[in-house]
Every structure is written in structure tokens, then in C-alpha cells.
Amino acid sequence: MVLFHLLVAYPVRICFILNPASGTKRTQDVPALLTRYATAAGAEFEIQLTQRAGHATELARAAAASGCRVVVAVGGDGTVNEVARGLLGTSAALGIVPRGSGNGLARHLRLPLDLPGAVRRACQPTFQRIDAGRINGHWFFCTAGLGFDAHVSKMFAQAGTRGLSTYVKVALREYRRYRPVPVQVELENARLLDTHCYVLAFANAAQYGNNAYIAPRADIQDGLLDVCLIDELPMLRAVRVGVGLALGTLATSGGAAYHTSRRIRVQAAEPLGFHVDGDYVTDATDFEVELEPLALEVAV
């Protein structure tokens, strides 16, 4: 009888937190599909739907407190960010069923991008811990940044449609208008950079999403942020940067400068927008960026 109990694999309790507004395939009955695939995997699960911004954080915190071992964000990078914030400091792990337009963290962790595969992986998880970043008190798990990428995130949110094609259209339109801002960047090793900021990205993971590799060498478990600086972006450099993002060669393309640091301070000559995990937050002139090593457990 003792041997029998040792051999039984008891399912972990799972909570799926679904953002109904995520993704481009909104006609799908996602709760029904989650139920089908999770039941087939033999999982003990529940499904919660978000109703407003920030709700996923509240639901994740409550699910962890109720004893769920895995709390799965079903949505895009913004939903993943909200759920992950709710799990910091708890005994629950983050799972991801990617349903967004970029899916940066899911891609970095090499999770399945299809719904059946992602649900099966969440229901049969292994666990590891990853680093987490903060910029001006706002948590990020994939990337954060100042300048053009944050500006495009703001315009993209106002575009009315989602998807890669919309993002590219917005980026090309705003490229003609955007101008770099003078900044002073202080790294943890006391190195001071007086430069201009077209893009200043803080990468915990390697990519923004959609396999656009802003920091190809980033390691999500090394206790350091990869800091990517693009001081200006004339047309020829823009082409090199675009090719480097797509091929994962930006670090060797000459289109950007890279540093690593656990803490970064930035002072801008005028207000700069910033984003966390692709979502625009606000404008500021002073920025404090730091990394918390291995702060979040993930189900992979």
C-alpha cells in the first residue's frame, strides 16, 4: 500500500486566469477549450475571468492564497505581467497560455504557443525560478524601456486593432516623428554615460515578443539586466537594427551598445515615456531600475 501511494502522481491545483480581451481570435470559446484540454490532462482546475485592468493581480493573489500550486495567465504579455505580480512572495508558480500579439516571456521560456500544447504543459509542469525587474516601482519580467519603444507602445494601445501588422504600421509612422532625448545613465559599477536616448531597453529576457530580439544574450536567471542603448536611429542604422532584431544579431550588428548591471539610474533632460512588458506606463525624467534575482517561480 505504501508503494502504491509513492507511485501515484497527484495533480496540482491550477487556476487559469483568462483575459477575454487578449489576442486576435476573440470569437473562440476559450473557457470551453481550457476545460476540454485541462480535463483531458487530468488536472484539478478552476477558471477565472478578468473584468478590468489590475484584476488579474488580485485573482492571482487570491488563487495562491487558496492553495493553487500553478496560476496560469491566459492572455498577452500584459496579463502575464499582472498575474506574475500577484504571485511574487507566494508559493504558487506562474504558468502561461499565450494569447497575445507578442508573447515575449512565453517565447523566451520556450513554452508552446498553441492553446492545447500550452494547457498540457501547464498541467504537467516542472518548476524553476527567474529574475524579476522593477522600474520606478513597476514590476517587469521580460523587458522594460524608455524612449521610442515606450512611445510606440502608447500609440499601439490607442490604435484600436491588435497584432503584429498594426504594431509595424504604428512603428513606421512614429519613426518619422520621434526625436532622441539627452540622458545620463549610471550603471551599478559607477560607470556614467552622457548620451542620447532613442531606445534604452532593460532586458531580463531576450526579446520583446514576436521573436524581436532586443538583447539576444540576456539570461533570465543570471541576476543581471542587459541594458541596450540606441542613441540615435538614422535610416541606415534603423535598417541594421530591424535586421538585428529579426535575426537575433543586434548585439553584433553595430546598431546598439550593450551593458549589464543589476541597478541603473537614468536622468532625462525632458520627460520620457516608459513601458513594462510592452505596456506604456507614464512619462518621467528620473528612473530607478533594479533586478530582484530569482524572485518568481515559473511552471515550464
Secondary structure, 3 states (H helix, E strand, C coil): CHHHHHHCCCCCEEEEEECCCCCCCCCCCHHHHHHHHHHHCCCEEEEEECCCCCHHHHHHHHHHHCCCCEEEEEECHHHHHHHHHHHCCCCCEEEEEECCCCCHHHHHCCCCCCHHHHHHHHHCCCEEEEEEEEECCEEECCEEEEEHHHHHHHHHHCCCCCCHHHHHHHHHHHHCCCCCEEEEEEECCCCEEEEEECEEEEECCCCCCCCCCCCCCCCCCCCCEEEEEECCCCHHHHHHHHHHHHHCCHHHCCCCEEEEECEEEEEEEEEEEEEECCEEEEEEEEEEEEEEEEEEEEEC
